[in-house]
Structure formats: structure tokens, C-alpha cells
């Protein structure tokens, strides 16, 4: 194996596939990155057995071949090199990679590429084309609401439901629910419902800002794996098997109090209250007070034996006076994706869920269960 590749290109490729490297490997190979020289490209791949990422970078290949190398060591070494051409070589029947760049030389021990876990190949089935920036926005609005513990595996994923020219993403962790609707061009012969690991979608979302090409989504015939492909990157994920909760009835259809306020100002008030909420069980209280010609929203928090804080802002409020308390982190999470523009908060009492929506559009809803406090 012998090739030359630019340092910037190799660094970028390693940064991409590094997201799929196992942090606590059960197999030694899953802490490695696979390098495979083929034609005029260098293929980089990594997998943690649940998610696999593959990236191709341009290279001048003199001798094809493949090897796996510890991902962290290689990535840190390449990042430290100057912006110049890297000569990469592996002698026949050797597991030792020789790397030369400018005045830097290194020898890194690797493993046989044949022992690397196979990356699933999905070549059949319907292909759905998604606009990258719209998909990224959808993932940003939903991914954070998925559970991070494995007590209920289906909740660690995001449900993707495709029907009638619309893609719906839903994430929930038992305390909050996020639902985002996205129009798509394809009309499929039958609806599709799958659960994709939230981490896979979040990794995808981080790769999308620089993309202009459509993202291609494709399922294998058994609907156990999904391929998301764009430009020179492929992400393959094992789907989560199970039944996602029926969430439609969790979104209240009516409200007693509705407040419309600036999302950025609301977020700033919550962050200020969070200073006190940290020592007060993470609770932030929200009071909605209608007034002639508008209304006021107060955001407060108390820290036992230390103090308390209350901030106020103007809002358009209709209905009765309302009060509700939320987990501070949950509140900040949703406001961070709604801070640009007006936010609607709808409540039906302190013991019922609070509903958040962007005021300018109807394609997103976020529901947070309240915290019970003494008012």
C-alpha cells in the first residue's frame, strides 16, 4: 500500500469518521479506523457496531491496499502535521504504517484490514431525497429530546415516519416530546416507520452545514439498517427495533393560557434564572399574567437558603392567568432552537404539560411535563 494525500483532506476525513469510533470498544478493531487505497481515492471507515461512517478523500495511489490504525493516535498525529503532502505506505504482509510529512516521520502499528468489522452495504430499496439544510434543522429540533439512558431502548432513537409527501421526526424521553414535520418530494407506495438512533442523526446533523447536495436515505430489505448518503460521506446505522410510543394524544388540543413572546429574550431570562435553579432542584417557575393590551411573563428560581431571582418580560397573553414550573435544562434545550423569532407557550394549568411552538410556523411542537412545586 502506497499513496500520497494532502494533510487537510486526511484530517477532514478522520474528523468525519472519528464520530463513529467506539469510545468503549468491545472489539479492539472498533477503536481503529480502516484506511483502504483504491484507484484515486483513500477510503476511511469507522464503526462502533451500531453506527458506521465512511468518507472518501482524494489521493495519489501508487499501490492499493488496506490497513487499520488506532483512530485516536492517527487523528491526533495528522492534526499536528503541517499543511503539506503526506506520504503513507505499508510494506507487503506488514502491519506497520510509515507516515512522512515534511520533516516528520512516524511508524504506527496497525491490524489486518480483513479483521475489521464489515460495513453494511445497502444498494436496494426506495431512495428518498432530503434537502440537507431542512434535514439539519429537523434533527436540531428533535434529536436532543431523545433519551440518553438505555432503560427503554426505543426512546434512545428518533422515529422517522414517511407518508403522503411528508417526513415526521419525533423524539421523546418520557418527560418531553418533540415533533417536526418536513415536506419531501417522493410519494412512496406505502408508509415507512423506523426508529433511528438519535446519536446517528445528531452526527449526521453536524456534517450537514457544508452540504448542498441532497441527502439520500435508503433502507435495506429487512428494514433493519438505514443508509444516509451525501457527497463523499456515508452513514449506516442499525435501526432500533420496537414500537415507538403513540404520542399524538400527548399534545394538548386546547389551552387556558397562551403567551407569545420573543424567543431570545425568553432564553436569556431562563439562563439568568438557571444560576439559582442549579441549587434549587433545577426548577424554573413561569408566571403568565394577562393585562390590558398585552401581558407580562415572569421567570423565577429559588436556591434554598441562598436566595432567589425573578425576571420579567413583555408578552401577548390571552386567556386566564397561568403558572407552570419546568426543569431548567429542558426549558433551555427547546428555547435554544426557538430563540430566533416569536415563541408560543400554551398551558392548561400547573399540573398539565406545557406546549411550545414557533409562532411563525406550524411544523414543530414541543411538549414538556411540568414539575410540581409549592407556589
C-alpha positions in Angstrom: 0.0 0.0 0.0 1.5 3.3 -1.0 -0.2 6.7 -1.6 0.1 10.5 -1.1 -2.6 12.6 0.3 -2.9 16.3 1.4 -2.9 16.8 5.2 -6.0 19.0 5.2 -8.0 16.3 3.3 -6.9 13.5 5.5 -7.5 15.5 8.7 -11.1 16.3 7.5 -11.8 12.6 6.6 -10.5 11.4 10.0 -12.6 14.1 11.8 -15.7 12.8 10.0 -15.3 9.1 10.6 -14.0 9.6 14.1 -17.5 10.2 15.3 -18.2 6.5 14.8 -15.2 5.2 16.7 -16.2 3.2 19.7 -15.4 5.1 23.0 -15.6 1.9 25.0 -14.7 -0.8 22.4 -15.8 -4.4 22.9 -13.6 -5.3 19.9 -10.2 -3.8 19.5 -10.9 -3.1 15.8 -13.7 -0.7 16.7 -11.2 1.7 18.2 -9.4 1.7 14.8 -10.0 3.5 11.5 -9.9 1.5 8.3 -7.7 3.0 5.5 -8.2 1.5 2.1 -6.4 2.8 -1.0 -8.4 2.3 -4.2 -7.9 3.9 -7.6 -7.5 7.7 -7.0 -9.1 7.8 -3.6 -8.4 6.9 0.0 -11.4 5.3 1.8 -11.7 5.9 5.6 -14.2 4.0 7.7 -15.0 3.6 11.4 -17.7 1.7 13.3 -18.9 1.1 16.8 -21.1 -1.8 15.6 -24.2 0.4 15.8 -23.2 3.3 13.6 -20.7 3.2 10.7 -19.2 6.3 8.9 -17.3 6.1 5.6 -15.6 9.0 3.9 -13.5 9.2 0.7 -10.7 11.7 0.2 -8.7 12.3 -3.0 -5.3 10.7 -3.1 -2.5 9.7 -5.5 -2.5 6.0 -5.1 0.6 4.1 -6.3 -0.1 0.7 -4.7 -3.6 -0.3 -3.5 -4.0 -1.9 -0.1 -5.7 -1.6 3.3 -4.8 -1.5 7.0 -6.5 -0.4 10.2 -4.8 2.0 12.6 -5.7 3.2 16.1 -8.1 6.1 15.3 -7.2 8.5 18.2 -3.4 8.2 17.6 -3.7 8.7 13.9 -6.1 11.6 14.1 -4.0 13.5 16.7 -0.8 12.9 14.8 -2.2 14.0 11.5 -3.8 17.1 13.1 -0.4 18.1 14.4 1.3 17.9 11.0 1.9 21.0 8.8 -0.3 21.7 5.8 1.6 19.6 3.3 1.5 16.3 1.4 1.6 13.2 3.4 3.3 10.0 2.1 1.7 6.9 3.5 3.0 3.4 2.9 2.6 -0.1 4.3 5.0 -2.8 3.2 3.7 -6.1 1.8 2.5 -8.5 4.5 3.3 -5.8 7.1 1.0 -4.2 9.7 3.3 -1.2 10.2 2.3 2.1 8.5 5.0 4.6 7.6 3.9 8.2 7.5 6.1 11.0 6.2 5.1 14.7 6.1 7.7 17.5 5.6 10.3 16.8 8.2 8.1 14.5 10.3 8.2 10.7 10.2 6.2 8.2 12.1 5.7 4.4 12.3 2.4 3.2 13.6 1.4 -0.4 14.3 -2.0 -1.4 12.9 -4.1 -4.5 12.3 -5.1 -6.6 9.4 -7.9 -4.9 7.4 -9.6 -8.3 6.9 -10.4 -8.4 10.7 -12.2 -5.0 10.6 -16.0 -5.3 11.1 -17.7 -5.3 7.7 -19.5 -2.0 6.9 -23.1 -2.9 5.8 -23.8 -2.2 2.1 -27.4 -1.1 1.1 -28.0 -0.9 -2.6 -31.7 -1.8 -3.0 -35.0 -0.2 -1.9 -36.6 3.1 -2.3 -34.4 6.2 -2.2 -35.7 9.3 -0.5 -34.0 12.6 -1.3 -33.9 15.2 1.5 -32.8 18.8 1.3 -29.7 19.0 3.6 -30.4 22.2 5.5 -34.0 21.4 6.1 -33.0 18.0 7.4 -30.4 19.5 9.7 -33.0 21.9 11.1 -35.4 19.0 11.7 -32.6 17.0 13.5 -31.6 20.0 15.6 -35.2 20.5 16.8 -35.8 16.8 17.7 -32.6 14.9 18.4 -32.0 16.4 21.9 -35.4 15.2 23.2 -34.4 11.5 22.8 -33.5 9.6 26.0 -29.8 9.1 26.8 -30.2 6.0 29.0 -31.0 2.5 27.8 -33.8 1.6 30.2 -36.3 2.0 27.2 -34.2 1.4 24.1 -36.9 2.8 21.7 -36.7 6.2 23.4 -33.0 6.5 22.6 -34.0 6.8 19.0 -35.9 9.2 16.8 -38.9 8.0 14.9 -39.0 8.8 11.2 -42.4 8.4 9.6 -42.7 8.9 5.9 -46.1 9.2 4.3 -48.1 11.3 1.8 -45.1 13.5 0.9 -44.1 14.3 4.4 -41.4 13.2 6.8 -42.2 13.4 10.5 -39.4 13.2 13.1 -40.4 12.5 16.7 -38.2 12.2 19.8 -39.2 11.6 23.5 -37.6 10.6 26.8 -40.7 10.3 29.0 -40.5 13.9 30.2 -40.6 15.8 26.9 -41.7 15.3 23.3 -40.5 17.0 20.1 -42.3 16.5 16.8 -41.1 18.1 13.5 -42.8 17.9 10.0 -40.8 18.2 6.8 -42.2 18.2 3.3 -40.4 15.8 0.8 -40.8 15.3 -2.9 -41.1 11.5 -3.0 -44.5 9.8 -2.8 -43.9 6.2 -1.6 -46.2 3.3 -2.3 -46.7 2.6 1.4 -45.8 4.5 4.6 -42.5 3.9 6.3 -41.9 4.0 10.1 -38.4 3.4 11.5 -36.5 4.3 14.7 -33.0 5.7 14.0 -30.5 6.0 16.9 -30.6 9.7 17.9 -26.8 9.8 18.0 -26.6 8.7 14.4 -28.9 11.6 13.4 -27.1 14.1 15.5 -23.7 13.0 14.0 -25.4 13.5 10.6 -26.6 16.9 11.5 -23.1 18.1 12.4 -21.9 17.1 9.0 -24.6 18.8 7.0 -23.8 22.6 7.3 -21.3 22.5 4.4 -23.5 20.3 2.2 -25.5 21.5 -0.8 -26.2 18.0 -2.4 -29.4 16.2 -1.4 -29.1 13.6 1.4 -30.2 10.1 0.1 -32.0 7.9 2.6 -32.3 4.2 1.9 -33.4 1.2 3.8 -32.2 -2.4 3.5 -34.8 -5.0 2.5 -35.2 -6.2 6.1 -35.7 -2.7 7.4 -33.0 -3.3 10.0 -30.5 -0.8 8.7 -30.6 2.7 7.1 -28.1 4.4 4.8 -27.8 8.2 4.7 -25.5 9.3 1.9 -24.3 12.6 0.5 -21.3 13.9 -1.3 -18.3 11.7 -0.3 -19.8 10.6 3.1 -22.0 7.6 4.0 -23.5 6.9 7.4 -25.0 3.5 8.1 -27.0 2.8 11.3 -28.6 -0.2 12.9 -32.3 0.6 13.4 -33.8 0.2 16.8 -36.5 -2.5 16.8 -39.6 -1.9 18.8 -42.8 0.2 18.9 -42.4 4.0 19.4 -44.9 5.4 21.8 -48.1 6.8 20.3 -47.5 10.4 21.0 -50.4 12.2 19.3 -52.6 12.2 22.4 -49.8 13.7 24.4 -50.1 17.1 22.6 -53.0 19.0 24.3 -55.5 20.2 21.7 -56.6 23.3 23.7 -55.2 25.7 26.3 -56.4 28.0 29.0 -53.5 30.5 28.7 -51.3 31.3 25.7 -48.3 33.7 25.7 -46.4 34.8 22.6 -43.0 36.3 23.4 -39.6 36.8 21.9 -37.7 33.6 22.0 -34.2 35.1 22.5 -35.4 37.2 25.5 -37.2 34.2 27.0 -34.0 32.2 26.7 -31.9 34.9 28.3 -34.3 35.1 31.3 -34.2 31.4 31.7 -30.4 31.3 31.7 -30.4 34.0 34.4 -32.8 32.1 36.5 -30.7 28.9 36.0 -28.0 30.4 38.2 -30.3 30.0 41.1 -32.1 26.9 39.8 -28.9 24.9 40.0 -29.2 24.9 43.8 -33.0 24.6 43.7 -33.6 21.2 42.1 -33.3 22.7 38.7 -36.7 24.2 38.9 -37.7 27.4 36.9 -41.1 28.9 37.6 -43.0 30.7 34.8 -46.0 33.0 35.6 -48.2 34.3 32.8 -50.2 37.5 33.6 -52.5 38.9 31.1 -53.0 42.7 31.1 -54.9 45.2 29.0 -53.1 45.5 25.7 -50.7 42.7 26.4 -49.3 40.9 29.4 -46.2 40.1 31.4 -44.2 36.8 31.9 -42.1 36.4 35.0 -39.4 33.7 35.2 -38.1 32.9 38.6 -36.0 30.4 40.5 -35.1 29.8 44.2 -32.0 28.4 45.8 -32.7 27.0 49.2 -31.0 29.1 51.9 -29.1 31.1 49.3 -31.6 33.4 47.5 -34.0 33.8 44.7 -34.4 35.6 41.4 -37.3 36.9 39.3 -37.1 38.4 35.8 -39.9 39.8 33.7 -40.6 40.4 30.0 -43.5 41.7 27.9 -45.7 39.2 26.0 -49.0 39.0 24.2 -51.1 36.8 26.6 -54.7 35.6 26.1 -56.8 33.6 28.4 -56.5 33.2 32.2 -53.6 33.9 34.4 -51.3 30.8 34.3 -48.4 29.4 36.2 -46.2 26.4 35.5 -42.8 25.1 36.5 -40.2 23.3 34.3 -36.9 21.5 34.5 -34.4 24.2 33.7 -32.4 22.1 31.3 -35.4 21.0 29.3 -36.6 24.6 29.0 -33.2 25.8 27.8 -33.0 23.0 25.3 -36.2 23.9 23.5 -35.6 27.7 23.6 -32.2 27.3 22.1 -33.8 26.0 18.9 -36.6 28.6 19.0 -34.7 31.7 20.1 -34.8 33.3 16.6 -38.3 34.5 16.4 -41.5 34.5 18.5 -42.4 31.6 20.7 -45.8 30.4 21.8 -46.2 28.9 25.2 -49.6 27.2 25.9 -50.7 25.9 29.3 -53.8 24.3 30.8 -52.7 24.5 34.4 -49.6 23.9 36.6 -50.1 20.1 36.6 -50.5 19.7 32.9 -47.9 19.7 30.1 -46.6 23.0 28.7 -46.6 23.3 24.9 -44.0 25.3 22.9 -44.4 26.2 19.3 -42.7 28.7 16.9 -45.3 31.5 16.3 -44.4 31.9 12.6 -44.9 28.2 11.5 -46.9 25.1 12.4 -44.4 22.3 11.6 -42.9 22.0 15.1 -44.3 21.3 18.6 -42.5 20.6 21.8 -44.2 19.3 25.0 -42.6 19.4 28.4 -44.0 17.7 31.5 -44.3 20.2 34.5 -42.6 20.0 37.8 -44.8 20.1 40.9 -43.9 22.9 43.3 -45.3 24.9 46.1 -46.4 28.3 44.7 
